[in-house]
Amino acid sequence: MNNTLRVFKKEDAEGVRNLILNILSKEYPFDKSAYSDSDLYKLSETYGGKRDSFFVIEEGGGIVATVGVKEETQAEALLRRFFVDLKHRRKGYGSGLLDKAIVFCRDKGYRKMYFRCTDRMADAMRLCIKKGFKETESLEVGGFKIHKLELSL
């Protein structure tokens, strides 16, 4: 099936929210305390800055993968909402989104990118490390670890 990797549009909001909340509730129900979901109800505003972006992969009329880039400081960006629908994993979707986010960050003049994830997000961690991210810290929180990965651009 054909897919399209593109910048988020306002009409994608419900599909993005449904995908992410579905993945969180099924795969990470105990990690909810580590992550706020308030940005999911205002995606255009949260990722609408000049140095922010949100990318999606659309397939068959639905959103199947997402990643957001949010300015942290003039030199640093956060990689957020990096999710791929379970049926679409191991097909290069995450890799394509991550590459798109890295190019975006370089184009915007960021010097570093960060990604925070729990140890339950092993596939995302492995992919980030494969793309050159290094773990710079980890923190034990309520029975699981939050990892901070960093990529120098």
N, C-alpha and C positions, 0 to 999 in steps of 0.2 A: 504494500500500500504506500502511496506517496505521502511524504510529510513535508512540512514547511517550517523552517526555523526562521523566526521573525520577531520584530519588536512587538510587545504587548499593545493591544488596542483596548479601548474602554469596553467594547462589547465582549471581551474575553474574561472580564472580571468574575462572573459567576462560574465559568468553567475552571478558571485558575483556583478560585476559592474551594470549589468542590473537590478538585484533584488533591490539593494540599491537605485539606481537612480530612479527607478520606484516608490518605496515606498516614497522616499523623494518628488518627484514631485506631487504625488497624495495626500499624507497625510500631508505633512509639507511644502507646497510651500512658506509659509511666513517665515519659519525658516532658509531658505537658507543662509541668512547673518550670522547666528550664527555658521555655520559649513562649513569648507572647504571640497572639494571633491577630492583634489589633490592626496591623498593616494590611491584612487580607481584606478588610472592609473599606480600604481607601488606597488601593494600589496605585492609581494615577497620581495621587498627591504624594504618597510615600516615595515613589520611584520616578517622580516627574521633574526633579532638579536637572540643571544643565549637565551635571556630571554623574547623574544616576541613570539607570536603565533597567528594564525588565524584559526578558526574552522568553518566548514560548516556542514549543514545537506543537504544531497543529497537525492532526492526522484524522482523516475521515470526518471532518467537521468538529472535532473535539480537541481539547487541550490535553496533551499526554506527557508534557515535560515543561519544567520552568526553571529559571534562575534569575535572580535579581542582583544588581550592583548598586550599592549605596555609598555615597561619599561619607567617609569617617573624618578625614582631615584633608587638607590640600594635597598631601602626599600619599594618603592611604584610603583604600576602598574596602568595603565589606562585601563578600559574596554571600548572598542570602537566598532562601527559598529554592534550594537546589534539589528538585524532586523529579523523578521519572516514574510514571505509572508502572506497576509491577509487570504487566503483560508486555511492556515495551523496553524492558531492561536488557542489557547485554546486546544491544543493536547499534551502539554508537551514539545514542541520543544524548546521554550525559556528557560524553566526550565532545560532541559538537557544541553543546551549550557552554561548556567550560572554555573551549577554544574561543567562542564568540565573546564571552565575558572578559577573557584575558586580552584579546585584541582591543575591545572597547576601553579597558583600563589603560592600556598603553597609549591608545589614541588620545585619551583625556589627560595624559601626563602624570598619572599616578606612578609612584615609585614602588608601592607594595600593595598586595591584596591579602586579605585575611578571610579565613573561613572557620567558623566555630561549629562543631558538631559533637554529638555524643558517640560513645564507642559502639552504639547500636547501628550507627550509620557507616558501617565498615566498607561498603562498596564505594560510597562517595569519598571516604577518606583515602582508600586505595587509589582511586582515580586522580584525586588531587595530588597525591604523592607522586604518582606516575607522571603527572604534568609539571613536576618540579616544586611543589609545595613542601615545606619542612614543618614538622611539629615543633612549636616553640614553647608551649606550655600545656598542662592538663590540670584539671581541677575536679576533685571528688565532690559530687553533689547528690545527696539523697540516694546512694546506692548505684550511681553510675558516674562516668567521667565525661566532662566536657573538654574537648581538645581544641586547641587553637593552632591552625595551620597557617603558614605565611609563604607567600611567593614574592620574591624580589623581581621587579619588572625592569 
